[in-house]
Amino acid sequence: MEVKRIQTLALNQLKELPPQFIRSANERPENTKALEGVTVPIISLSQPHHLLVKQIAEAASQWGFFQITHHNIPQTLIQHLQEVGKEFFALPQEEKEAYANDPSNGKFDGYGTKMTKNLEEKVEWVDYFFHLMAPPSKVNYHMWPQHPSSYRYIYHLCYWFCIGVCEKKIIYCRFGFRWN
């Protein structure tokens, strides 16, 4: 069975969007606003230890997640991560399909397409690439793209920067050590 990819349809200059993808007027970006007074917690890792611990605990218990700033992950690394993602999706369709996943058989790593319906029965359709980065025993490197050639290197760098930030902060917060 051939899987239809949204990128393929878009690149083939789809003349008209099928009705099942057209959102009602109140759901369109130009007609939506963020909820006033509601923002995701933003936590700076550069603040004093006692404030950091307090803010992390509050955000984790009230929201379950938060955004961090001053994490020392180089902006150039983040840009490279975005670039290799764009380069992968710019590859010929046949090359991307070599990494196709198969969720029906429990194979979630790889290139896939997800179609779900929202409450108004409108289809949300996205092409994606998914793979685990940890724990090492679960990483399936056979599903990591060979192209672009820097993909693996960039993802590994990003992974180690993120792990370093998380492990240090969690350990320091848990045991009361100071982050310098």
NUZA-755887 format. One record per residue (C-alpha): residue in three letters; x, y, z; chain; residue number from 1. Coordinates in Angstrom, 1 decimal. Layout:
N
res_c1_c2_c3_chain_n
ALA_X_Y_Z_A_NUM
...
This chain:
180
res_c1_c2_c3_chain_n
MET_0.0_0.0_0.0_A_1
GLU_1.4_3.4_-1.0_A_2
VAL_1.3_6.0_1.7_A_3
LYS_0.4_9.5_0.5_A_4
ARG_2.7_12.2_1.9_A_5
ILE_1.5_15.7_2.5_A_6
GLN_4.8_17.1_1.2_A_7
THR_4.4_15.3_-2.1_A_8
LEU_0.9_16.7_-2.6_A_9
ALA_2.1_20.2_-1.7_A_10
LEU_5.1_20.0_-4.0_A_11
ASN_3.0_18.8_-6.9_A_12
GLN_1.2_22.2_-6.7_A_13
LEU_-2.1_21.1_-5.4_A_14
LYS_-4.6_23.4_-7.0_A_15
GLU_-7.3_23.2_-4.4_A_16
LEU_-7.2_22.0_-0.8_A_17
PRO_-9.6_19.1_-0.2_A_18
PRO_-12.5_20.1_2.0_A_19
GLN_-11.6_17.7_4.9_A_20
PHE_-8.5_19.9_5.5_A_21
ILE_-10.2_23.3_5.6_A_22
ARG_-10.6_24.5_9.1_A_23
SER_-13.6_26.6_10.3_A_24
ALA_-13.0_30.3_10.4_A_25
ASN_-12.6_30.5_14.1_A_26
GLU_-9.7_27.9_13.9_A_27
ARG_-7.7_29.7_11.3_A_28
PRO_-4.4_31.4_12.5_A_29
GLU_-5.6_34.9_11.6_A_30
ASN_-8.6_34.5_13.8_A_31
THR_-7.0_32.9_16.9_A_32
LYS_-5.3_34.5_19.8_A_33
ALA_-3.3_33.2_22.7_A_34
LEU_-5.2_33.1_25.9_A_35
GLU_-4.5_36.4_27.6_A_36
GLY_-2.5_36.0_30.9_A_37
VAL_-1.6_32.4_30.1_A_38
THR_2.0_31.7_29.3_A_39
VAL_4.2_28.7_29.5_A_40
PRO_6.6_29.0_32.3_A_41
ILE_10.0_30.3_31.2_A_42
ILE_12.9_29.5_33.5_A_43
SER_16.4_31.0_33.2_A_44
LEU_19.2_28.7_34.2_A_45
SER_21.3_31.7_35.1_A_46
GLN_19.3_32.7_38.1_A_47
PRO_20.2_32.1_41.8_A_48
HIS_19.9_28.4_42.8_A_49
HIS_17.1_28.8_45.3_A_50
LEU_14.9_30.6_42.8_A_51
LEU_15.7_28.1_40.1_A_52
VAL_14.7_25.2_42.3_A_53
LYS_11.5_26.9_43.3_A_54
GLN_10.5_27.8_39.7_A_55
ILE_11.2_24.3_38.4_A_56
ALA_9.2_22.7_41.2_A_57
GLU_6.2_25.1_40.5_A_58
ALA_6.3_24.7_36.8_A_59
ALA_6.6_20.9_37.0_A_60
SER_3.7_20.6_39.4_A_61
GLN_1.4_23.2_37.8_A_62
TRP_2.2_22.7_34.1_A_63
GLY_4.2_19.5_33.7_A_64
PHE_6.6_21.3_31.5_A_65
PHE_8.5_24.6_31.0_A_66
GLN_10.8_26.4_28.6_A_67
ILE_14.4_27.1_29.6_A_68
THR_16.6_30.0_28.7_A_69
HIS_20.3_30.6_29.3_A_70
HIS_21.0_26.9_28.7_A_71
ASN_24.3_27.4_26.9_A_72
ILE_23.3_25.3_23.9_A_73
PRO_24.9_27.3_21.1_A_74
GLN_22.4_29.0_18.7_A_75
THR_24.6_27.8_15.8_A_76
LEU_23.9_24.2_16.9_A_77
ILE_20.2_24.8_17.0_A_78
GLN_20.4_26.4_13.5_A_79
HIS_22.3_23.3_12.2_A_80
LEU_19.7_21.0_13.7_A_81
GLN_17.0_22.9_11.8_A_82
GLU_19.1_22.9_8.6_A_83
VAL_19.7_19.1_8.6_A_84
GLY_16.0_18.6_9.1_A_85
LYS_15.2_20.8_6.2_A_86
GLU_17.8_19.0_4.1_A_87
PHE_16.3_15.6_4.9_A_88
PHE_12.8_16.7_3.8_A_89
ALA_14.3_18.2_0.6_A_90
LEU_15.6_14.8_-0.4_A_91
PRO_13.9_13.0_-3.3_A_92
GLN_10.8_11.1_-2.1_A_93
GLU_12.4_7.7_-2.9_A_94
GLU_15.3_8.4_-0.6_A_95
LYS_13.1_9.4_2.3_A_96
GLU_10.9_6.4_1.8_A_97
ALA_13.9_4.2_2.5_A_98
TYR_13.4_5.3_6.1_A_99
ALA_9.7_4.8_6.2_A_100
ASN_8.3_3.7_9.5_A_101
ASP_5.5_1.1_10.0_A_102
PRO_3.5_1.9_13.2_A_103
SER_1.0_-0.9_12.4_A_104
ASN_3.9_-3.4_13.0_A_105
GLY_5.3_-1.5_16.0_A_106
LYS_8.1_0.2_14.0_A_107
PHE_7.8_3.9_15.0_A_108
ASP_11.2_5.1_14.1_A_109
GLY_11.6_6.7_10.7_A_110
TYR_9.8_8.8_8.2_A_111
GLY_6.1_8.9_8.5_A_112
THR_2.8_10.6_7.9_A_113
LYS_0.2_11.2_10.6_A_114
MET_-3.4_12.0_9.9_A_115
THR_-5.7_12.7_12.8_A_116
LYS_-9.1_14.3_13.0_A_117
ASN_-9.7_17.2_15.4_A_118
LEU_-13.0_17.8_17.2_A_119
GLU_-14.6_19.3_14.1_A_120
GLU_-13.6_16.2_12.0_A_121
LYS_-11.0_18.2_10.1_A_122
VAL_-7.9_16.3_9.1_A_123
GLU_-4.6_17.3_10.6_A_124
TRP_-1.9_15.8_8.3_A_125
VAL_1.8_16.0_8.8_A_126
ASP_4.9_14.3_7.5_A_127
TYR_7.6_13.7_10.2_A_128
PHE_10.8_12.0_11.0_A_129
PHE_11.0_10.3_14.4_A_130
HIS_13.8_8.5_16.2_A_131
LEU_14.8_7.8_19.7_A_132
MET_18.1_9.3_21.0_A_133
ALA_18.1_7.6_24.4_A_134
PRO_18.5_5.3_26.1_A_135
PRO_21.3_3.9_23.9_A_136
SER_19.8_0.4_24.1_A_137
LYS_16.7_1.7_22.3_A_138
VAL_18.4_3.8_19.6_A_139
ASN_17.9_2.2_16.1_A_140
TYR_20.7_3.8_14.1_A_141
HIS_19.7_1.9_11.0_A_142
MET_16.7_4.3_10.8_A_143
TRP_18.8_7.5_11.1_A_144
PRO_19.3_9.0_7.6_A_145
GLN_22.7_8.8_5.9_A_146
HIS_21.9_12.1_4.1_A_147
PRO_22.5_14.8_4.8_A_148
SER_25.9_13.5_5.9_A_149
SER_26.0_15.8_8.9_A_150
TYR_22.6_14.6_10.3_A_151
ARG_24.0_12.1_12.8_A_152
TYR_26.8_14.3_14.0_A_153
ILE_24.5_17.3_14.6_A_154
TYR_21.9_15.2_16.4_A_155
HIS_24.5_13.6_18.6_A_156
LEU_26.0_17.1_19.5_A_157
CYS_22.5_18.4_20.3_A_158
TYR_21.7_15.3_22.4_A_159
TRP_24.9_15.6_24.5_A_160
PHE_24.4_19.3_25.1_A_161
CYS_20.8_18.7_26.2_A_162
ILE_21.8_15.8_28.4_A_163
GLY_24.6_17.8_29.9_A_164
VAL_22.2_20.7_30.8_A_165
CYS_19.5_18.4_32.2_A_166
GLU_21.8_16.1_34.2_A_167
LYS_23.7_19.0_35.8_A_168
LYS_20.7_21.0_36.7_A_169
ILE_18.7_18.0_38.0_A_170
ILE_21.6_16.8_40.1_A_171
TYR_22.4_20.3_41.4_A_172
CYS_18.8_21.0_42.2_A_173
ARG_18.2_17.6_43.8_A_174
PHE_21.3_17.7_46.1_A_175
GLY_21.5_21.5_46.7_A_176
PHE_24.7_22.0_44.8_A_177
ARG_25.4_25.3_43.1_A_178
TRP_25.6_25.7_39.2_A_179
ASN_28.5_27.8_38.3_A_180
